[in-house]
Structures are given as C-alpha cells and as structure tokens.
C-alpha cells in the first residue's frame, strides 16, 4: 500500500504517478495509472485469492475451465 506523492499528467497516453509506501521508508516508485488499484479492489481480490487457495487441485481446475468458458462467451 502506498500514497500518491506526485502526479504526472500527459496530454497523450497514460498519466503517471510517484508513490511512497507506508511500510518502506525512503522508497519512491513511479507507476502508470493502470497499475494502481483501490484498497477496496485489492481487499476483494485478496479475499478471492484466499478462497481459491482453499480449493483442491481438482476444484481449481474445474473453476479455471469454467472461467475460460465464461470469458469465451463474453467475446
């Protein structure tokens, strides 16, 4: 988790940001806007990952097949 300390607006293309981490002192990283997710989204993804880790190998394989089916159907 980090806080945005600087915003680099670009007239064309994707904006950039400088971020400083809460648990890493004196480290600043630069990222593109598409690399930033909200805390709420991150928490939701972590919750889903925790559930996935509890599945057996067979169930994970079935879920992956189903997800592939849904993604193909979307297109």
N, C-alpha and C positions, 0 to 999 in steps of 0.2 A: 504494500500500500504506500502511496506517495501523495504529495501535494504538488499542484502545478505552480511553478515559480515564475515561468515566463512563457508567453505565447508568441509564436512566430507566424503571423498571418501571411498568406501567399495569395497573390491575385489569381494565379492559375495553379491548380493542383491541390494538394492536401496540406492543411495547416500543420505546424509542428509545435511541440511543447518541450520545455525543460521541466523535469520532475525531480523532486528530492524525496527520498524515502524516509519514513518515520523511524525505522529501526536501523538505518545505515547512515551514520553521521558523515558529513562532508562528501557525499557522493551525489552527483547530479548526472542524470541521463537525459538524452534527447530522444524523443519518440514522435512518430506520426500520429495524427488524430485517431486513425483507425486502430491503433494499438492500445488505446485507453478504454477501459470499461468501468462502469459504475460499481460501487461497493455492492449494491443490491444485486446486480447481474453476477458479480463474482461469487457472492454468497449462494445464489441459486445454482450456479454451475458446480460449486463445491458440494452442495447438498446432493445434486445428481450424481456426481462422481463417487460420493460415499456410498450411495445406493448401488451403483454399478460394481463397486469393489466387493459388495456382499454377495453378488450373484455367482453361481457356479460357472465353470467354463462353458458347459453346455447351454446354460441360460443366456450367457453373454453372446454366444454365437447365434442363438435364435434371435436375440434382440438386434444384433448387427444386421442379420438378414432382413428383419422387418424394417429397420431404419433405411436400408438400401432400397427396399420396395417402396417405402413412403417417398423417398427422395426422387426416385424414378417417376412415380406417379405425379409428383408436383410438376415435373417438366412436361 
